[in-house]
Protein backbone atom coordinates (compact mmCIF):
# COMPACT_ATOMS: atom_id res chain seq x y z
CA UNK A 1 0.00 0.00 0.00
CA UNK A 2 1.38 3.37 -0.98
CA UNK A 3 0.85 5.79 1.91
CA UNK A 4 -0.61 8.58 -0.24
CA UNK A 5 -4.14 9.98 -0.16
CA UNK A 6 -5.84 9.33 -3.51
CA UNK A 7 -7.89 12.55 -3.23
CA UNK A 8 -5.45 15.29 -2.17
CA UNK A 9 -2.09 13.54 -2.66
CA UNK A 10 -0.99 13.94 0.98
CA UNK A 11 1.92 11.61 1.63
CA UNK A 12 4.76 10.87 4.06
CA UNK A 13 6.70 13.78 5.57
CA UNK A 14 10.21 13.68 6.98
CA UNK A 15 10.89 14.88 10.47
CA UNK A 16 13.44 14.76 13.28
CA UNK A 17 13.11 13.30 16.77
CA UNK A 18 15.37 14.99 19.32
CA UNK A 19 16.80 13.23 22.36
CA UNK A 20 17.44 15.60 25.27
CA UNK A 21 18.99 15.42 28.72
CA UNK A 22 18.97 17.73 31.71
CA UNK A 23 16.25 19.44 33.68
CA UNK A 24 14.32 22.30 32.08
CA UNK A 25 15.09 25.84 33.27
CA UNK A 26 11.50 26.30 34.47
CA UNK A 27 12.07 23.34 36.80
CA UNK A 28 15.23 24.83 38.29
CA UNK A 29 17.72 23.09 36.01
CA UNK A 30 20.47 24.38 33.77
CA UNK A 31 18.39 23.79 30.64
CA UNK A 32 17.98 20.85 28.30
CA UNK A 33 20.76 19.85 25.92
CA UNK A 34 20.24 17.96 22.65
CA UNK A 35 22.24 14.73 22.75
CA UNK A 36 20.99 13.13 19.55
CA UNK A 37 18.83 13.53 16.47
CA UNK A 38 17.06 10.69 14.67
CA UNK A 39 15.28 10.95 11.34
CA UNK A 40 11.70 9.72 11.27
CA UNK A 41 8.78 9.53 8.86
CA UNK A 42 5.38 11.07 9.65
CA UNK A 43 2.64 9.15 7.81
CA UNK A 44 -0.82 10.54 6.98
CA UNK A 45 -3.87 9.00 8.67
CA UNK A 46 -5.27 6.99 5.75
CA UNK A 47 -8.51 5.02 5.80
CA UNK A 48 -9.71 2.53 3.20
CA UNK A 49 -13.15 3.79 2.18
CA UNK A 50 -15.78 2.71 -0.32
CA UNK A 51 -16.39 5.66 -2.65
CA UNK A 52 -18.49 6.25 -5.76
CA UNK A 53 -16.16 7.26 -8.62
CA UNK A 54 -17.69 7.78 -12.05
CA UNK A 55 -20.85 5.92 -11.06
CA UNK A 56 -19.02 2.79 -9.91
CA UNK A 57 -18.11 1.90 -6.31
CA UNK A 58 -14.37 1.64 -5.58
CA UNK A 59 -12.16 1.29 -2.52
CA UNK A 60 -9.74 4.17 -2.09
CA UNK A 61 -7.19 5.19 0.51
CA UNK A 62 -8.35 8.60 1.75
CA UNK A 63 -6.85 10.76 4.50
CA UNK A 64 -9.10 11.68 7.41
CA UNK A 65 -8.85 15.40 6.64
CA UNK A 66 -10.48 14.76 3.23
CA UNK A 67 -13.16 12.60 4.86
CA UNK A 68 -13.88 15.28 7.46
CA UNK A 69 -14.01 18.03 4.82
CA UNK A 70 -16.56 16.02 2.81
CA UNK A 71 -14.46 15.94 -0.37
CA UNK A 72 -15.81 12.49 -1.28
CA UNK A 73 -19.22 10.83 -1.40
CA UNK A 74 -18.97 7.87 0.97
CA UNK A 75 -20.88 4.76 -0.10
CA UNK A 76 -23.40 3.40 2.41
CA UNK A 77 -23.23 -0.33 3.16
N, CA and C atoms as an extended XYZ file, in Angstrom:
231
Properties=species:S:1:pos:R:3:atomname:S:1:resname:S:1:resid:I:1 pbc="F F F"
N         0.838       -1.183        0.000 N   UNK     1
C         0.000        0.000        0.000 CA  UNK     1
C         0.879        1.240        0.000 C   UNK     1
N         0.681        2.090       -0.982 N   UNK     2
C         1.375        3.366       -0.978 CA  UNK     2
C         0.682        4.280        0.020 C   UNK     2
N         1.467        4.957        0.869 N   UNK     3
C         0.852        5.787        1.906 CA  UNK     3
C         0.622        7.198        1.382 C   UNK     3
N        -0.261        7.299        0.370 N   UNK     4
C        -0.611        8.575       -0.243 CA  UNK     4
C        -2.125        8.638       -0.386 C   UNK     4
N        -2.708        9.774       -0.011 N   UNK     5
C        -4.144        9.979       -0.165 CA  UNK     5
C        -4.463       10.082       -1.657 C   UNK     5
N        -5.485        9.338       -2.093 N   UNK     6
C        -5.836        9.328       -3.512 CA  UNK     6
C        -6.702       10.524       -3.903 C   UNK     6
N        -7.090       11.360       -2.946 N   UNK     7
C        -7.887       12.554       -3.232 CA  UNK     7
C        -6.987       13.793       -3.297 C   UNK     7
N        -6.234       14.049       -2.228 N   UNK     8
C        -5.450       15.288       -2.171 CA  UNK     8
C        -3.958       15.064       -2.408 C   UNK     8
N        -3.499       13.813       -2.397 N   UNK     9
C        -2.088       13.543       -2.655 CA  UNK     9
C        -1.191       13.693       -1.431 C   UNK     9
N        -1.786       13.822       -0.251 N   UNK    10
C        -0.990       13.936        0.976 CA  UNK    10
C        -0.215       12.643        1.194 C   UNK    10
N         1.078       12.784        1.469 N   UNK    11
C         1.925       11.610        1.632 CA  UNK    11
C         2.837       11.726        2.827 C   UNK    11
N         3.840       10.849        2.929 N   UNK    12
C         4.758       10.868        4.063 CA  UNK    12
C         5.581       12.148        4.114 C   UNK    12
N         5.852       12.613        5.348 N   UNK    13
C         6.703       13.776        5.570 CA  UNK    13
C         7.907       13.325        6.375 C   UNK    13
N         9.031       13.988        6.179 N   UNK    14
C        10.208       13.684        6.981 CA  UNK    14
C        10.271       14.619        8.165 C   UNK    14
N        10.762       14.088        9.272 N   UNK    15
C        10.888       14.883       10.473 CA  UNK    15
C        12.101       14.436       11.262 C   UNK    15
N        12.304       15.066       12.422 N   UNK    16
C        13.438       14.761       13.283 CA  UNK    16
C        12.932       14.579       14.702 C   UNK    16
N        13.416       13.527       15.362 N   UNK    17
C        13.114       13.297       16.768 CA  UNK    17
C        14.365       13.630       17.565 C   UNK    17
N        14.227       14.549       18.517 N   UNK    18
C        15.367       14.994       19.319 CA  UNK    18
C        15.404       14.250       20.645 C   UNK    18
N        16.585       13.821       21.042 N   UNK    19
C        16.797       13.232       22.358 CA  UNK    19
C        17.475       14.283       23.216 C   UNK    19
N        16.910       14.533       24.415 N   UNK    20
C        17.437       15.598       25.274 CA  UNK    20
C        17.787       15.045       26.641 C   UNK    20
N        18.683       15.755       27.331 N   UNK    21
C        18.985       15.419       28.718 CA  UNK    21
C        19.086       16.693       29.522 C   UNK    21
N        18.912       16.570       30.822 N   UNK    22
C        18.975       17.728       31.707 CA  UNK    22
C        17.591       18.217       32.073 C   UNK    22
N        17.518       18.895       33.215 N   UNK    23
C        16.247       19.440       33.678 CA  UNK    23
C        15.976       20.777       33.003 C   UNK    23
N        14.709       21.047       32.725 N   UNK    24
C        14.324       22.299       32.083 CA  UNK    24
C        14.577       23.476       33.026 C   UNK    24
N        14.824       24.642       32.454 N   UNK    25
C        15.085       25.838       33.269 CA  UNK    25
C        13.902       26.170       34.169 C   UNK    25
N        12.681       25.967       33.669 N   UNK    26
C        11.501       26.296       34.468 CA  UNK    26
C        11.350       25.368       35.672 C   UNK    26
N        12.084       24.248       35.666 N   UNK    27
C        12.068       23.336       36.805 CA  UNK    27
C        13.315       23.498       37.677 C   UNK    27
N        14.063       24.561       37.450 N   UNK    28
C        15.233       24.828       38.286 CA  UNK    28
C        16.516       24.222       37.778 C   UNK    28
N        16.520       23.708       36.573 N   UNK    29
C        17.719       23.087       36.014 CA  UNK    29
C        18.529       24.076       35.196 C   UNK    29
N        19.585       23.559       34.583 N   UNK    30
C        20.474       24.383       33.766 CA  UNK    30
C        19.997       24.459       32.319 C   UNK    30
N        18.907       23.792       32.001 N   UNK    31
C        18.390       23.787       30.638 CA  UNK    31
C        18.651       22.447       29.973 C   UNK    31
N        17.835       22.131       28.989 N   UNK    32
C        17.981       20.851       28.296 CA  UNK    32
C        18.983       20.963       27.160 C   UNK    32
N        19.784       19.918       27.001 N   UNK    33
C        20.757       19.849       25.916 CA  UNK    33
C        20.344       18.742       24.959 C   UNK    33
N        20.528       18.976       23.658 N   UNK    34
C        20.237       17.964       22.653 CA  UNK    34
C        21.426       17.014       22.585 C   UNK    34
N        21.156       15.713       22.787 N   UNK    35
C        22.238       14.727       22.753 CA  UNK    35
C        22.171       13.846       21.520 C   UNK    35
N        21.088       13.949       20.746 N   UNK    36
C        20.987       13.132       19.545 CA  UNK    36
C        19.802       13.543       18.701 C   UNK    36
N        19.918       13.266       17.406 N   UNK    37
C        18.827       13.534       16.473 CA  UNK    37
C        18.639       12.287       15.621 C   UNK    37
N        17.380       11.844       15.501 N   UNK    38
C        17.061       10.689       14.669 CA  UNK    38
C        16.027       11.090       13.637 C   UNK    38
N        16.252       10.680       12.387 N   UNK    39
C        15.278       10.950       11.344 CA  UNK    39
C        14.096       10.019       11.520 C   UNK    39
N        12.904       10.531       11.202 N   UNK    40
C        11.702        9.721       11.274 CA  UNK    40
C        10.755       10.121       10.160 C   UNK    40
N         9.759        9.289        9.917 N   UNK    41
C         8.781        9.533        8.858 CA  UNK    41
C         7.410        9.709        9.505 C   UNK    41
N         6.724       10.786        9.151 N   UNK    42
C         5.377       11.075        9.645 CA  UNK    42
C         4.391       10.680        8.537 C   UNK    42
N         3.559        9.667        8.810 N   UNK    43
C         2.635        9.152        7.805 CA  UNK    43
C         1.254        9.779        7.979 C   UNK    43
N         0.538       10.013        6.874 N   UNK    44
C        -0.823       10.541        6.983 CA  UNK    44
C        -1.771        9.468        7.514 C   UNK    44
N        -2.865        9.910        8.125 N   UNK    45
C        -3.871        8.998        8.667 CA  UNK    45
C        -4.801        8.590        7.529 C   UNK    45
N        -4.499        7.456        6.892 N   UNK    46
C        -5.273        6.993        5.745 CA  UNK    46
C        -6.275        5.930        6.164 C   UNK    46
N        -7.452        5.999        5.571 N   UNK    47
C        -8.508        5.023        5.804 CA  UNK    47
C        -8.923        4.454        4.455 C   UNK    47
N        -9.230        3.158        4.436 N   UNK    48
C        -9.707        2.531        3.203 CA  UNK    48
C       -11.220        2.671        3.181 C   UNK    48
N       -11.736        3.422        2.195 N   UNK    49
C       -13.149        3.785        2.180 CA  UNK    49
C       -13.765        3.385        0.849 C   UNK    49
N       -15.028        2.968        0.907 N   UNK    50
C       -15.775        2.708       -0.324 CA  UNK    50
C       -16.345        4.023       -0.822 C   UNK    50
N       -16.040        4.364       -2.082 N   UNK    51
C       -16.392        5.661       -2.653 CA  UNK    51
C       -16.997        5.434       -4.027 C   UNK    51
N       -17.933        6.288       -4.408 N   UNK    52
C       -18.487        6.246       -5.760 CA  UNK    52
C       -17.632        7.134       -6.651 C   UNK    52
N       -16.992        6.518       -7.660 N   UNK    53
C       -16.157        7.256       -8.617 CA  UNK    53
C       -16.672        6.955      -10.016 C   UNK    53
N       -17.177        7.972      -10.687 N   UNK    54
C       -17.693        7.785      -12.047 CA  UNK    54
C       -18.871        6.824      -12.114 C   UNK    54
N       -19.681        6.784      -11.069 N   UNK    55
C       -20.852        5.925      -11.059 CA  UNK    55
C       -20.598        4.506      -10.576 C   UNK    55
N       -19.330        4.138      -10.364 N   UNK    56
C       -19.021        2.791       -9.906 CA  UNK    56
C       -18.376        2.846       -8.522 C   UNK    56
N       -18.718        1.909       -7.641 N   UNK    57
C       -18.107        1.900       -6.311 CA  UNK    57
C       -16.671        1.374       -6.367 C   UNK    57
N       -15.784        2.049       -5.659 N   UNK    58
C       -14.372        1.641       -5.576 CA  UNK    58
C       -13.889        1.809       -4.149 C   UNK    58
N       -12.805        1.103       -3.819 N   UNK    59
C       -12.164        1.285       -2.519 CA  UNK    59
C       -10.925        2.142       -2.721 C   UNK    59
N       -10.858        3.247       -1.984 N   UNK    60
C        -9.738        4.175       -2.095 CA  UNK    60
C        -9.126        4.392       -0.719 C   UNK    60
N        -7.841        4.753       -0.718 N   UNK    61
C        -7.191        5.187        0.510 CA  UNK    61
C        -7.314        6.703        0.590 C   UNK    61
N        -8.038        7.177        1.611 N   UNK    62
C        -8.350        8.598        1.748 CA  UNK    62
C        -7.901        9.056        3.126 C   UNK    62
N        -7.269       10.241        3.195 N   UNK    63
C        -6.846       10.760        4.498 CA  UNK    63
C        -8.068       11.274        5.261 C   UNK    63
N        -7.962       11.296        6.574 N   UNK    64
C        -9.100       11.680        7.407 CA  UNK    64
C        -9.470       13.141        7.240 C   UNK    64
N        -8.506       13.993        6.853 N   UNK    65
C        -8.855       15.400        6.635 CA  UNK    65
C        -9.764       15.563        5.418 C   UNK    65
N        -9.582       14.731        4.391 N   UNK    66
C       -10.484       14.760        3.230 CA  UNK    66
C       -11.856       14.207        3.598 C   UNK    66
N       -11.883       13.158        4.419 N   UNK    67
C       -13.159       12.604        4.863 CA  UNK    67
C       -13.939       13.628        5.668 C   UNK    67
N       -13.248       14.300        6.581 N   UNK    68
C       -13.883       15.275        7.458 CA  UNK    68
C       -14.384       16.482        6.670 C   UNK    68
N       -13.631       16.875        5.627 N   UNK    69
C       -14.010       18.027        4.819 CA  UNK    69
C       -15.142       17.701        3.849 C   UNK    69
N       -15.469       16.412        3.703 N   UNK    70
C       -16.557       16.022        2.814 CA  UNK    70
C       -16.186       16.107        1.342 C   UNK    70
N       -14.916       15.846        1.014 N   UNK    71
C       -14.464       15.937       -0.369 CA  UNK    71
C       -14.887       14.753       -1.217 C   UNK    71
N       -15.393       13.690       -0.548 N   UNK    72
C       -15.812       12.491       -1.280 CA  UNK    72
C       -17.227       12.114       -0.852 C   UNK    72
N       -17.906       11.358       -1.722 N   UNK    73
C       -19.221       10.827       -1.402 CA  UNK    73
C       -19.037        9.395       -0.932 C   UNK    73
N       -19.177        9.178        0.373 N   UNK    74
C       -18.972        7.867        0.969 CA  UNK    74
C       -20.140        6.961        0.613 C   UNK    74
N       -19.850        5.720        0.298 N   UNK    75
C       -20.880        4.760       -0.102 CA  UNK    75
C       -21.437        4.083        1.140 C   UNK    75
N       -22.761        4.056        1.267 N   UNK    76
C       -23.401        3.395        2.408 CA  UNK    76
C       -23.394        1.892        2.193 C   UNK    76
N       -23.263        1.138        3.264 N   UNK    77
C       -23.230       -0.325        3.164 CA  UNK    77
C       -24.582       -0.868        3.020 C   UNK    77
